Amino acid sequence: MDVIIWSSSLEIGVKAIDAEHKHLIEFIHLVRAASEKQRSTLNSNKKFLNDLKILFMAHFEKEEDLMFQIGYPGVNAHMILHSAMQGDFDTRILETEQTGDVECALSFVATWIIDHMATADTSLAGFIQQKRDAKAQARAKRAETVPKTARELAHAIAAKARR
């Protein structure tokens, strides 16, 4: 498996999601190191991979909750990707149980997360940025129409009263 080094080039621009992605990648490295150190006993490999799967599922749940909260239009397609990954990961865990080769499962997970961040999560991040930009524009527009001083406020109230 190629080693994934976390860098800013992997960030999608959403701090909470980036932090979780970084943690997932670090855990992939920990699982790999632990499996090599323990000389890959079947039980330890299965436990390491199941722990990694639990982290991924927790991450997916947080990501999906965020998508629902913000009204992300691609939530259903994104959830299908998460579900498919879970099924594929389960298959890799079963293969590891049969072969004892944890490297295949780790390679799959590492490749999957990089591809997923570069495509689906980048689309999500773009949507989040659009929402942020729209909010900032609305705030700026409101700021233009709100009187900045008490005197301007008094003039605005007097003008409305005259109408």
RAHUMO-V669726 format. One record per pair of residues at least 12 apart in sequence whose C-alpha atoms are under 6 Angstrom apart, sorted by the first residue. I is the first residue (numbers start at 1). J is the second residue. Records with the same first field share a line. If there is no record, write none. Layout:
I->J, J
This chain:
1->107
12->122
31->48
42->100
92->105
